[in-house]
Amino acid sequence: MNDGRHTEYDICIVGGGVSGLAAAWYAQRFAAEAEAPCRVCVLEASGRWGGKLLTDEIEADGAGRFIVEGGPDSFLAQKPWVGELAREIGLGDALLGTNDTGRSVFIWVKDRPVPLPQGLLLIAPSRLLPFMSSPLFSIRGRLRAGLDLILPRRTDESDESVADFVGRRMGPEAVDRLAEPLLAGIYSAEPEQMSLLATFPRFRAMEQKHRSLIRAMVRTRIEIAKRRAANPGRKPPATFVSFTEGVAALPRRLVERVDADGALHTRLDAMAPTETGWRLRLSDGRTVTCKAVVLAVMADAAAGLLRPVSTKAAAALERIRFVSSANVSMAWPVSALREPPEGFGILFPRTAGSRINAVTYSSNKFRGRAPDGWVLVRTFLGGSRNPEVFEEDDPTLERFSIEEMQKLLGTDQPPLFTKLNRWAHSNPQYDVGHLDVMAEAQAGLPEGLWLAGGSYGGIGVPDCIRQGKEAAQQAVARALGRPAAVDAADRRSPVGSA
Ligand SMILES: Cc1cc2nc3c(=O)[nH]c(=O)nc-3n(C[C@H](O)[C@H](O)[C@H](O)COP(=O)(O)OP(=O)(O)OC[C@H]3O[C@@H](n4cnc5c(N)ncnc54)[C@H](O)[C@@H]3O)c2cc1C
């Protein structure tokens, strides 16, 4: 990124999180492919690039180096956009899959950790035997889940909550012991409010096509097994990936490689349309004109900027709800623990009454996160389920985390360090009707302006990159006065878009 601060650009990208930085990279690439000059600037209100992608290196005396994630720690590998971008910017060799051994994730049921049954893909089983014999469910719960095989499909195409869908197909125990802890732990969300169509549209499509979710999942698994049999030497890919030096390697490399003017500590304060594009008022005192704008900020910030320009788009975006979450990373020597923790972590259903929603064993999930002989863990608190916990002060959140982890790990030693990250009003919620909200917002958007980011068309980092890429394609076409080619390949969206 360059230091230039000019007053005329072709494209202004607002927000220097992963969506905005991806948009800047692809704007540069599409303009180069069109063999046309295109001046791009990226405006970032804070003093740091990367937005929620935040990695700290903690050097602890006598222990060594820990790689501590403050926001996301991994990306769904099935979605191709992180891998594609990483390879384009020369970061392909730094991609790191989750550890092959000890992949299990546990759910806390009746005061003990129970592994998720093998073959479970988010909320649906692809293997019947492990599911039907799992102690995660009561016999009654398993029999109810089995009814999915004979229940009719829903014909109504309207949205419904994830809880309604899972409850309808697999029964209430699958909601309480599977969907609820998974959504609270992964998305800081609650299944009763989360939109099925905006987050897991594949599951509805499976029901439409195969009627039974279990049948659909089993068929998918058989197809995957056939593909693997055709390529016997190939190792099954990891479900999640990160980077050897942590997730912040991605924005760091983008900032090095993007040839655009980048301005930190520079907030977009107001915007107004002109005959040829946009006039932007920035917090550094500049007034900038440009032909196209990509708003790569969260929906609440976008709504504030859009209100004077399009009340319709602003009103729609204001309906997107945000919740707050916190996480605490801590390290212990293995020698101080009853035994080394197993698996990637534990999810706590709300019925467990725990003060933490989930814990990730970061040093088990990815190699190189902690020095040998040390365990790095991260607890998750607050979210949609426990908003009052987020209101506690920092020492209390740390104390909750330490106490819960000491019980789980069997130690009375204090951790070597604690690292707390708070994310106030930072977790967008894709509530039922989210797709309608977005359709309204898009319909109200003025010419020459695009939205990209975690509040809109997919919460996960892969979808943020895809949205940045799509917005860049449109913005470059407008700035150069050429029609935008729709990249059909980017419509691929394996299981879920959240
Ligand atoms: C705790 C946590 C854990 C997560 N875990 C995962 C995970 O494991 N895997 C995964 O895929 N996803 C995960 N996510 C989601 C993912 O991190 C986010 O959806 C994604 O990083 C959002 O990127 P973004 O660029 O759209 O927005 P942001 O990262 O929010 O960036 C927006 C940027 O815009 C700036 N900005 C705002 N207003 C203005 C303005 N007026 N002018 C200029 N700049 C402005 C902000 O300062 C910010 O830097 C997690 C999120 C959180 C909070």
The ligand as a MOL file (V3000), in Angstrom:
LIG
                    3D

  0  0  0     0  0            999 V3000
M  V30 BEGIN CTAB
M  V30 COUNTS 53 58 0 0 0
M  V30 BEGIN ATOM
M  V30 1 C -14.3350 -13.1770 17.7150 0
M  V30 2 C -14.5990 -13.4930 16.2640 0
M  V30 3 C -14.2560 -14.7460 15.7720 0
M  V30 4 C -14.4760 -15.0440 14.4270 0
M  V30 5 N -14.0920 -16.2710 13.9770 0
M  V30 6 C -14.1610 -16.5440 12.6530 0
M  V30 7 C -13.5430 -17.7260 12.1300 0
M  V30 8 O -12.9350 -18.5190 12.8750 0
M  V30 9 N -13.6170 -17.9410 10.7940 0
M  V30 10 C -14.2160 -17.0550 9.9370 0
M  V30 11 O -14.2240 -17.2930 8.7180 0
M  V30 12 N -14.7920 -15.9100 10.4090 0
M  V30 13 C -14.7630 -15.6300 11.7340 0
M  V30 14 N -15.2840 -14.4580 12.2150 0
M  V30 15 C -15.9530 -13.5230 11.2810 0
M  V30 16 C -14.9530 -12.7250 10.4570 0
M  V30 17 O -13.8000 -12.4430 11.2350 0
M  V30 18 C -15.5510 -11.3870 9.9930 0
M  V30 19 O -16.8220 -11.5840 9.4020 0
M  V30 20 C -14.6530 -10.7120 8.9680 0
M  V30 21 O -13.3360 -10.5850 9.4580 0
M  V30 22 C -15.2470 -9.3410 8.6280 0
M  V30 23 O -14.3650 -8.6520 7.7850 0
M  V30 24 P -14.8120 -7.2550 7.1540 0
M  V30 25 O -13.6380 -6.7320 6.4030 0
M  V30 26 O -16.0850 -7.4300 6.4130 0
M  V30 27 O -15.1440 -6.3130 8.3980 0
M  V30 28 P -14.1940 -5.7550 9.5340 0
M  V30 29 O -13.1050 -6.6880 9.8360 0
M  V30 30 O -15.1160 -5.3400 10.6230 0
M  V30 31 O -13.5230 -4.4760 8.8580 0
M  V30 32 C -14.2320 -3.2770 8.6430 0
M  V30 33 C -13.2510 -2.1300 8.8050 0
M  V30 34 O -13.9060 -0.9070 8.4650 0
M  V30 35 C -13.4050 0.1220 9.3070 0
M  V30 36 N -14.3950 1.2240 9.2840 0
M  V30 37 C -15.6100 1.2580 9.8550 0
M  V30 38 N -16.2250 2.4440 9.5750 0
M  V30 39 C -15.3690 3.1560 8.7930 0
M  V30 40 C -15.4250 4.4400 8.1740 0
M  V30 41 N -16.5060 5.2310 8.2890 0
M  V30 42 N -14.3500 4.8610 7.4530 0
M  V30 43 C -13.2390 4.0710 7.3180 0
M  V30 44 N -13.1430 2.8370 7.8860 0
M  V30 45 C -14.1900 2.3850 8.6090 0
M  V30 46 C -13.2480 -0.5610 10.6520 0
M  V30 47 O -12.3200 0.1330 11.4620 0
M  V30 48 C -12.7540 -1.9570 10.2440 0
M  V30 49 O -11.3490 -2.0670 10.2570 0
M  V30 50 C -15.0830 -14.1020 13.5540 0
M  V30 51 C -15.4460 -12.8450 14.0570 0
M  V30 52 C -15.2070 -12.5330 15.3840 0
M  V30 53 C -15.5710 -11.1640 15.9060 0
M  V30 END ATOM
M  V30 BEGIN BOND
M  V30 1 1 1 2
M  V30 2 1 2 3
M  V30 3 2 2 52
M  V30 4 2 3 4
M  V30 5 1 4 5
M  V30 6 1 4 50
M  V30 7 2 5 6
M  V30 8 1 6 7
M  V30 9 1 6 13
M  V30 10 2 7 8
M  V30 11 1 7 9
M  V30 12 1 9 10
M  V30 13 2 10 11
M  V30 14 1 10 12
M  V30 15 2 12 13
M  V30 16 1 13 14
M  V30 17 1 14 15
M  V30 18 1 14 50
M  V30 19 1 15 16
M  V30 20 1 16 17
M  V30 21 1 16 18
M  V30 22 1 18 19
M  V30 23 1 18 20
M  V30 24 1 20 21
M  V30 25 1 20 22
M  V30 26 1 22 23
M  V30 27 1 23 24
M  V30 28 2 24 25
M  V30 29 1 24 26
M  V30 30 1 24 27
M  V30 31 1 27 28
M  V30 32 2 28 29
M  V30 33 1 28 30
M  V30 34 1 28 31
M  V30 35 1 31 32
M  V30 36 1 32 33
M  V30 37 1 33 34
M  V30 38 1 33 48
M  V30 39 1 34 35
M  V30 40 1 35 36
M  V30 41 1 35 46
M  V30 42 1 36 37
M  V30 43 1 36 45
M  V30 44 2 37 38
M  V30 45 1 38 39
M  V30 46 1 39 40
M  V30 47 2 39 45
M  V30 48 1 40 41
M  V30 49 2 40 42
M  V30 50 1 42 43
M  V30 51 2 43 44
M  V30 52 1 44 45
M  V30 53 1 46 47
M  V30 54 1 46 48
M  V30 55 1 48 49
M  V30 56 2 50 51
M  V30 57 1 51 52
M  V30 58 1 52 53
M  V30 END BOND
M  V30 END CTAB
M  END
